[in-house]
Amino acid sequence: MHVDTIVALATPAGAGAVAIIRLSGPQAIAQAEAVFVSIKGKKLSAQKSHTLHLGTLIDHGKVIDQVLVALYRNPHSYTGEDVVEINCHGSTFIQQQIIQLFLRNGCRMAQPGEFTLRAFLHGKLDLSQAEAVADLIASDNEAAHQIALQQMRGGFSSEIQHLRQELLNFASLIELELDFAEEDVEFADRTQFNQLVARIILVLKRLIDSFAVGNVLKNGIPVAIVGEPNVGKSTLLNALLNEERAIVSAIAGTTRDTIEDELVIDGIGFRFIDTAGIRQTQDYVEQMGIQKTFEKITQAQVVLYLLDSVAFQQDPTNYRQALEKIKNQYPQKQLVVVFNKIDLLDEATTESLLRVLESMQVQVIGLSAKQQEGVVRLKQILFSLVQTGALRNNETIVTNTRHYDALLKALEALQKVQWGMDTGVSSDLVAIDIREALYFLGEITGEVTNDELLGNIFANFCIGK
């Protein structure tokens, strides 16, 4: 099979101090040698793997740039092929000149994720590790980075492969029994097999449950800031982010759409959503904003319910009813009541009102968003609500929707196996369900794959990776 030599920019597009252009394929070293002149007169084809060489790139006698060439010979490279990385100056003009030179000389432009696809095809990574490469590149907080790094190192893969191998060993014995069906022999110990299936089911359930935690840690924990108009929701968002992100006005109903922004607290990403104030209104646009507020509460994991301390002191009944409604309507949400504008009350009054709220069995914090008083404490409370135990204990956490779907299907197949064993279903029918479970576990690591699946996965990568 003819394999093209591919080329792409491996660093972000745009000008910078340095850019890296990557080549991979059977002709990578020859392609680079044809246009590279070493300052010491070395031939790249005669050099060892994992060496660096300073020189110039020349196109028909014209110097393009002085570069540093890194040489990686197969199979000891990222892709498992010969790889050359050209470190050039970061001018976009120079980058394009070098890439165009290699394209004219017979290289092909790499497709998104094609370097990592080749790494997978050459057995340098399995499929879940390859997907973790994309997650690692996209990680923008410590939690997402830690999860992707653990997966790229093969923690999740080795767990799945081990379970699959144990299941495969028993499946082989059951398949063997089918070959000797007329002789009524039993090669697989049914008691041991039942114990194995029960143990694998427990592990799969743990991994499936971890997806809820993993998904929010990867994408950021959604936090909805809700309350009546003019209680300081936008001021609080600005105070949390330490910038003027939302418009602040004394006019009630200023925020008519949701405003979102992200903040990292102790390595965990939070997505704050400033919503339109909840009140009765005839304004159609404001009504649409309020409808969106309830949608965002549904999507959020944490709800910050803001109260205006002065207004609450004057009419606590109205606020308490609104708070009870939120509690009853969204019982599964983590709810924190933020008692805002405490700078307008004396300390004794604030303490008295906070006790009233605490009697409603909700978590309460008093602060002044305008004066930035109590904002650090609120951040500490938010962090304490996150389930970081699994992360701290370095447990396997599932973050990929494709893996989650495959685990659910494998679990369903194994539950059929368990039911079949308990009810005395014939071995040939049990074997079908075992094969199905093996198929879905194999899909995760790429032991079972197809071109459409690979195309969908690697199409989401950036070019050059």
QUIBELFEN-V750506 format. One line per field, one symbol per residue. ss: DSSP state (@ for helix, = for strand, . for the rest). phi: phi as a letter, one per 20 degrees, with the letter a starting at -180 (. if undefined). A space follows every 10 residues. Layout:
ss: ???
phi: ???
This chain:
ss: .....====. .....===== ====...@@@ @@@@@===.. ...@@@.... =========. .========= ==........ ..======== .@@@@@@@@@ @@@@...==. ...@@@@@@@ @.....@@@@ @@@@@@@@.. .@@@@@@@@@ @@..@@@@@@ @@@@@@@@@@ @@@@@@@@@. @@@......@ @@@@@@@@@@ @@@@@@@@@@ @@@@@@@@@. =======... ..@@@@@@@@ @......... ........== =====..=== ====...... ...@@@@@@@ @@@@@@@@@. .=======@@ @@@@.@@@@@ @@@@@@@@@. ...======= .@@@..@@@@ @@@@@@@@.. ..====.=.. ..=.@@@@@@ @@@@....@@ @@........ @@@@@@@@@@ @@@@@@@@@@ @@@...@@@@ @@@@@@@@@@ @@@@@..... @@@@@@@@.. .....
phi: .fdfedcafe dgfofafccc dddbqfdgff ffffcddffd mfegfeeffl cdceacecdl ndfeaecddd dcefeebgen dfccddedfe ffffgfffff gfffeofdff egmfffffff femeceffff fffffffefc bfffffffff fffngfgfff ffffffffff gfffffgffd gfeldceeff fffgffffff ffffffffff ffffffffen ffcedcqffm eoffffgfff embeedfdbf ffnfedcedd bdbddlndec decedffeaf beffffffff gfgffffgef ecdeeecegf ffffbffgff fffffffffc feffdcedee mffedefffg fffffffffe mcfccebcff elenffffff fgfffeedgf ffemffcece fffgffffff ffffffffff ffdmffffff gfffgfffff ffffenfcbb ffffgffffe eefoc
